């Protein structure tokens, strides 16, 4: 017997391909009945519109059952071709069914004839090698018809996928009495995020929600309660208005969100986004500005925004009464203070702080909506305190600090009056059961059990009340003081006692303000109104009006100081005091008005602080304390000439800002006449007196008059630049004339030591040249150009940062 010939690789590949092709065709023929049934049901889905949901669901269930039976039956009848059958098919396709090189096994060797047997073996091997072409399964026209029918049914399903899904969905809910379910799911982010409601669409599979979001589901048409299943909790929906069901869960972590009602009705994968901690940086430590405020500059940001910011202050050495309660938080206003990248700079008023005058550690703290905080490194500083001119105001502040620096509780608060004598069920009184002893309601000694700080403050305040007549306090002030004393006396806990502190502060400030003159009060009111307008971004017209009111108030204050100096009130200013003229104040007011009108709020506020410093340095009889804000009065003709020259310089500068016209030429002619008239009035005639040539004052006045005439000539010629330069020289000469006069030389006499050597003169600041005219205009041009470059986004960031530092350090 001849063993089957081992086929070569090409023949084995042909056998495998033949087997695969046969399995594919037979498999499609087996799957066609269930697939065609389901596709036909899906294609007919549009015909089920309007039919009862229970009937459609039942039909879908029967279709799936029948399809499963057909698939099982087909699987039982599925017999793919094996390797021997595939080889036989190859032999029949090649016409070698008689030789059978792959499946033959009946051939026997004839004994003694080796040559014939060898030839037969070679023939079988050659025939097997020729069988390298696979055999394709035989297809019939019915196969093509079935394929076309299946493709047509699938095409109809693709045209209306929603109807197809409805027709093929076996849903138990209609069989349980549910109608078509209407599902609505939405998420409500936490309030601190500021995000709107988020609708969860069933077409979405991925949803990102902040941690703490509330997910609400509402289902209409269900007979039973659906279940909302979240990553960390589940909730069975409760009956809502109408025939609806509604429930809510909270999202605390990522996971899967499902809505179940006899099966999954909707499903999403949730990503829970945790709230990030605020970011805080301080470019500079906390400082104290010249006005006694905390200068706080910081940069803060948060993913959902900041809700609060404050300066946290704690004393380095904790007072005894504040043990355990030594942290004070002073709020910082966040609205409207943010700059680029969240940069902020605020000034915090702490004059009325409980830790005034103590060494403290201060740090900036910001908080987000979730309550997370970020704090800066603490800065050690000494808290500023109010300087009091009135001894009564200072005493009230001392009592106020005693109260605020006491946080220890009262030792024995009285029981409620409603229960003092109310009998219990057995007839005993509350005081008897608690063994409190006799309860005294003697209001003559109301400080029973008060902590030491409150008791000391009460004694001090009572002593002030007994001696306040000598302070000349008004009837209303005396009544307010008695009221504060009564409130402090009947306080029964620390919070009641602390409520007296604002009243004492208000009284101290009113007493301090009453010691000011009417002019000082008017200046303070006008300054506060202008400050508020600048901080709130008021329009330029309002800024100009408020600046004019401040200018008038300053004028009244200067006139008041001049009268005090003439009458000898207030003493005299020492020779080393600052020399401030009315012109300096007017220059500061003009720069303040220009900055405020142009929108440079920070510059205007800084100039307002500088103006305050100038006003505080004024003393009765000082050079700046003239009868009018424009400089008239004690300074004499030179000061009057300086005032008029400044006014002419300002008019010339404004004239240069207007386009040329007939009106501007007439204005220039008028200015030239005024300039020439001022030169003649100064007394520096063209023919000078030879006897006065060696007088420095007269020489300076003559130089000023020459510069004024040169300015007049330039104005007539229309050369405003040369006119402004000449006017600047005239002002400088007038200053030198004032300094070289008898009054200017009074404090500059040479002094000698005991050996007769001349001591160096003290610099009084008069030799410093104050920029005028052209210099001021050039300075403003440079500042405006720097601002323009700093606002240009096309410039390099390093250059813009450098310009920003220049403007801040200006």
Beta strands, then each sheet from edge to edge (+ up, - down):
strand 1: 182-188
strand 2: 198-199
strand 3: 206-210
strand 4: 214-220
strand 5: 227-229
strand 6: 234-236
strand 7: 238-239
strand 8: 244-250
strand 9: 255-260
strand 10: 264-273
strand 11: 279-281
strand 12: 287-288
strand 13: 293-301
strand 14: 306-315
strand 15: 327-331
strand 16: 343-349
strand 17: 359-368
strand 18: 373-375
strand 19: 379-382
sheet 1: 2+ 1- 4+ 8- 7+
sheet 2: 3+ 10+ 9- 5+ 6-
sheet 3: 11+ 13- 12+
sheet 4: 11+ 13- 16+
sheet 5: 15+ 14- 17+ 18-
sheet 6: 15+ 14- 17+ 19-
end
